[in-house]
Amino acid sequence: MVTLSKREKKVARDIIEKGLMKEYGNALSDAFNVLEKWKGSKKDNRESYHSLFRTVKKHDKHIARRYDYMIGSKYVFIIAGQFADGIISDDDLKEFREETRNFIRQLSESFK
């Protein structure tokens, strides 16, 4: 386990926020795709509504599991999850110490 310095915690909050914005964007994009299919094919309204609801609910659960009750001791785990999902890249980790970067990379492998 690695302990983040005060500076690294600030960096971690910025990375987490960036990743969260990407996750929101992914959710909105998936919801938009459902609506486009509904508009384009004139699918059944009920079926399309349920599909949209399931899509939003799926993303909402994922976001809630990852980001709710976010405290400093969870930052590394949240970032490792974002890294494992491809939400953030190796470039986003450059402001961390080498030890922290390696720990995040290693931890992210267990999430895959």
C-alpha positions in Angstrom: 0.0 0.0 0.0 1.2 3.5 -0.8 0.5 6.6 1.1 -0.2 9.8 -0.9 1.5 13.0 0.1 -0.6 16.2 0.4 0.5 17.2 -3.1 -0.3 13.8 -4.5 -3.8 13.9 -3.0 -4.4 17.2 -4.8 -3.2 15.6 -8.1 -5.3 12.5 -7.4 -8.5 14.7 -6.9 -7.8 16.4 -10.2 -7.3 13.0 -12.0 -10.4 11.6 -10.4 -12.5 14.6 -11.5 -11.2 14.3 -15.0 -12.0 10.6 -15.1 -15.5 11.2 -13.7 -16.2 13.7 -16.4 -15.3 11.2 -19.0 -17.5 8.6 -17.3 -20.4 11.0 -17.4 -19.7 11.6 -21.1 -19.7 7.9 -21.8 -23.1 7.5 -20.1 -24.5 10.4 -22.0 -23.1 9.0 -25.3 -24.7 5.6 -24.6 -28.0 7.2 -23.8 -27.9 9.3 -26.9 -27.2 6.2 -29.0 -30.4 4.6 -27.5 -32.4 7.7 -28.4 -30.9 7.8 -31.9 -32.0 4.1 -32.5 -35.5 5.0 -31.3 -35.7 8.0 -33.5 -34.2 6.4 -36.6 -36.1 3.1 -36.5 -39.3 4.1 -34.9 -38.9 1.3 -32.4 -41.6 0.6 -29.9 -41.7 3.5 -27.4 -41.9 1.2 -24.4 -39.0 -0.9 -25.5 -36.9 2.2 -26.2 -37.8 3.8 -22.9 -36.8 0.6 -20.9 -33.6 0.4 -22.9 -32.8 4.0 -22.1 -33.6 3.5 -18.4 -31.4 0.4 -18.2 -28.6 2.2 -19.9 -28.8 5.2 -17.5 -29.2 2.9 -14.4 -26.2 0.7 -15.4 -23.9 3.8 -15.7 -25.4 5.3 -12.5 -24.6 2.2 -10.5 -21.1 2.0 -11.9 -20.4 5.7 -11.1 -21.9 5.4 -7.6 -19.9 2.3 -6.8 -16.7 3.9 -7.8 -17.1 7.5 -6.6 -19.5 7.5 -3.7 -18.0 7.9 -0.2 -14.7 9.1 -1.8 -12.1 9.7 0.9 -8.4 10.1 0.7 -7.6 6.5 1.5 -9.7 5.4 -1.6 -8.0 7.7 -4.1 -5.4 5.2 -5.3 -8.1 2.5 -5.7 -10.4 4.9 -7.7 -7.5 5.9 -10.0 -6.5 2.3 -10.5 -10.0 1.5 -11.5 -10.1 4.4 -13.9 -6.7 3.3 -15.3 -7.9 -0.4 -15.7 -11.0 0.8 -17.6 -9.0 3.1 -19.9 -10.6 6.2 -18.6 -7.2 7.7 -17.7 -3.9 7.0 -19.3 -0.3 6.6 -18.2 0.3 10.2 -19.1 -2.3 11.3 -16.4 -0.1 9.6 -13.7 3.1 11.5 -14.5 2.8 13.9 -11.5 2.9 11.0 -9.0 6.1 9.6 -7.6 7.4 6.5 -9.4 6.4 4.3 -6.4 2.8 5.6 -6.6 2.7 5.1 -10.4 3.9 1.5 -10.1 1.5 0.7 -7.4 -1.5 2.1 -9.4 -0.4 0.1 -12.5 0.0 -3.1 -10.4 -3.3 -2.5 -8.7 -5.1 -1.9 -11.9 -4.1 -5.3 -13.2 -6.1 -6.9 -10.5 -9.2 -5.0 -11.6 -9.2 -6.4 -15.1 
